[in-house]
Amino acid sequence: MITAAKREIPYDSVIKPVMIGEKENERLNVGFLNELIVKIKILSTAKIEKKEIVKSENGNGKIIAIGASTGGVEAIQHLLIGLPNTLPGIVIVQHIPPNFSRLFAERLNGTCKMRVKEAEDGEEVVSGTAIVAAGDKHMKIIKKGEKYIVKCYFGEKVSGHCPSVDVLFESVAEAAGTNAIGVILTGMGADGARGMRSLRKKGAYTIGQDEKSCVIYGMPMEAHKLGGVVKQLPLSAIGKELIEKSR
C-alpha cells in the first residue's frame, strides 16, 4: 500500500477485462492512462526520502529489462516505487502513446527512489536510473566496452508495437547475456514472449508476472508457453526478487 498526501492508493489488480480485440485494447489502455494520470499526480506529492544517486557504470555489469502493456502503467508504478536506488540500471518498454511516455517518466521520477526518465538516444544505462522508452520509438541496448548504451529509433511495428518489448529484450539478451534480468508484466498479446525466450537462452534470469496479479495475462502467458520464464511471481513479490538477483 502506498500512502500519498494521506490517501491510500492500492494496486488495482482486480480489473479483469476479457475477450477484447485490438481496438478495444487500445481504448482500455487509454482508459487506464487517464485514470493513472490522476493517481500519478497524487503520488507526486508523496514524501519519499530520496537517496543521492551517484552515477556509476553498473559496476557488477547487470541490467534489468521490463516490458508491459495493458495495465502495465500502474504495475510499473507499483514495482518501481518499492525499489532502492542502488539497483543496476533498468530499461522499460511500456505500450503507451507518445504524448504520455514523458509525463509517465516524470511523475515516476517524483515518487521513486530511483531516477526515472524518458529514453534519449546515445545515453548510458547507469545504476540507480530507470529509462522509459518513448511512446513512438523502438529502444534497444548495445554494449560499448563495459557500458550499456541506449539506441532509440523510429521504425515499423515489431510484434504489433512500436516501441516493442521484443526489440528491447532481444537486444539486452545480446548485450548482457547472463548479466541480464528480464521481467514481463501484464499485457495483451505476445510482444516480449520471443524476447524472453532469447534472454533465457542467453542465460539471463527471467520473471513473469503471475495470472492472478495481472490485469490481462497475455504477454506473460505467451512468454511462459515459449519457455522464456524462469519464475512466475505476483507483482508484489517481483521487487524483492529483483533486489536479490541483482546482487
FIKOLVO-748806 format. One line per 8 residues: their letters; for each residue x, y, z of C-alpha. Coordinates in pm, whole numbers, plus 50000, padded with zeros to 5 digits. Layout:
a> X,Y,Z  ...
This chain:
mitaakre> 50000,50000,50000  50131,50341,49900  50038,50644,50105  50043,50981,49932  49910,51302,50081  49727,51092,50341  49544,50899,50069  49592,50528,50012
ipydsvik> 49610,50411,49652  49616,50033,49608  49729,49842,49303  49407,49783,49110  49476,49426,49003  49111,49324,49026  49010,49483,48694  48998,49189,48454
pvmigeke> 48876,49272,48102  48820,48961,47889  48791,48867,47522  48854,49205,47365  49005,49298,47031  49284,49534,46932  49066,49847,46916  48907,49766,47249
nerlnvgf> 49253,49704,47392  49365,50050,47274  49062,50212,47437  49130,50017,47755  49489,50140,47761  49372,50500,47722  49118,50449,47999  49389,50322,48231
lnelivki> 49616,50610,48136  49353,50875,48202  49283,50729,48545  49651,50687,48620  49741,51045,48536  49523,51149,48827  49679,50885,49052  50033,50967,48948
kilstaki> 49974,51336,49013  49853,51249,49362  50153,51023,49416  50387,51301,49308  50306,51478,49635  50415,51180,49844  50704,51246,50079  50953,50978,49983
ekkeivks> 51308,51003,50106  51545,51020,49810  51900,50889,49829  52173,51067,49643  52225,50899,49308  52589,50853,49222  52650,50782,48856  52823,50450,48802
engngkii> 52874,50224,48505  52673,49939,48657  52979,49806,48832  52851,49449,48855  52767,49451,48484  52398,49378,48537  52099,49535,48364  51724,49491,48420
aigastgg> 51475,49499,48129  51100,49532,48186  50814,49506,47936  50442,49564,47979  50121,49661,47800  49760,49683,47922  49763,49753,48296  50138,49798,48287
veaiqhll> 50144,50170,48361  50011,50105,48707  50205,49780,48752  50535,49954,48670  50449,50234,48909  50374,49981,49182  50700,49795,49115  50940,50089,49085
iglpntlp> 50818,50275,49391  50936,49985,49607  51287,49962,49457  51602,50118,49607  51828,50348,49406  52115,50102,49439  51993,49859,49173  52153,49820,48831
givivqhi> 52010,50036,48554  51659,49950,48437  51523,49984,48083  51148,49975,48026  50914,49938,47731  50551,50014,47810  50299,50029,47525  50190,50389,47566
ppnfsrlf> 50105,50684,47338  50399,50921,47276  50229,51212,47449  50206,51004,47769  50553,50849,47795  50739,51160,47908  50470,51251,48162  50473,50894,48291
aerlngtc> 50851,50902,48341  50845,51247,48503  50574,51154,48751  50752,50831,48844  51070,51029,48894  50887,51234,49154  50775,50931,49352  51052,50672,49320
kmrvkeae> 51386,50643,49495  51543,50569,49158  51580,50836,48894  51323,50777,48618  51345,50943,48276  51237,50908,47916  51496,50747,47689  51745,50955,47490
dgeevvsg> 51946,50815,47203  52308,50751,47296  52273,50776,47672  52437,50529,47907  52237,50295,48127  52360,50360,48480  52278,50216,48820  52004,50390,49014
taivaagd> 51824,50501,48697  51521,50364,48512  51482,50459,48145  51137,50451,47982  51112,50413,47603  50944,50699,47419  50593,50610,47306  50674,50625,46934
khmkiikk> 51029,50486,46912  51188,50147,46948  51455,50121,47217  51744,49877,47207  52059,49833,47411  52408,49788,47272  52731,49729,47460  53034,49953,47414
gekyivkc> 53324,49833,47624  53179,49789,47971  52890,50030,47911  52531,49969,47805  52416,50234,47559  52058,50321,47460  51963,50340,47093  51626,50499,47009
yfgekvsg> 51485,50498,46658  51165,50525,46456  51066,50205,46282  50792,49971,46172  50594,49791,46439  50752,49471,46569  50524,49210,46726  50247,49463,46665
hcpsvdvl> 50404,49751,46855  50643,50045,46849  50811,50054,47092  50835,49676,47102  50923,49471,47407  51074,49206,47180  51315,49461,47030  51433,49564,47376
fesvaeaa> 51459,49214,47521  51642,49066,47224  51895,49348,47227  51951,49309,47601  51999,48934,47553  52277,49004,47303  52436,49287,47500  52426,49141,47851
gtnaigvi> 52360,48767,47837  52389,48617,48184  52413,48966,48336  52058,49049,48230  51733,49016,48422  51412,49021,48218  51067,49096,48356  50743,49068,48161
ltgmgadg> 50435,49222,48319  50063,49237,48248  49953,49294,47890  49752,49168,47595  49914,48985,47308  50254,48822,47269  50503,49110,47245  50801,49020,47461
argmrslr> 50748,48644,47450  51020,48583,47190  51246,48829,47365  51205,48649,47696  51296,48322,47527  51606,48488,47381  51702,48622,47723  51669,48281,47883
kkgaytig> 51865,48112,47605  52148,48357,47672  52145,48265,48041  51952,48563,48177  51723,48532,48478  51362,48591,48371  51048,48671,48568  50687,48664,48453
qdekscvi> 50401,48825,48640  50155,48558,48751  49799,48531,48622  49627,48630,48945  49800,48968,48975  49781,49056,48603  49515,49284,48460  49548,49077,48142
ygmpmeah> 49751,48756,48150  49855,48765,47786  50220,48859,47738  50342,48672,48049  50140,48366,47946  50285,48363,47594  50637,48403,47730  50576,48114,47968
klggvvkq> 50443,47897,47684  50763,47957,47487  50977,47857,47784  51105,48208,47840  51008,48242,48206  51229,48105,48484  50989,48205,48760  50632,48335,48777
lplsaigk> 50560,48570,49066  50283,48800,49187  50356,49166,49123  50405,49227,49495  50698,48979,49504  50885,49088,49191  51064,49381,49355  51215,49162,49626
elieksr> 51326,48912,49361  51494,49186,49158  51685,49307,49462  51800,48954,49542  51904,48863,49187  52083,49196,49129  52345,49128,49397
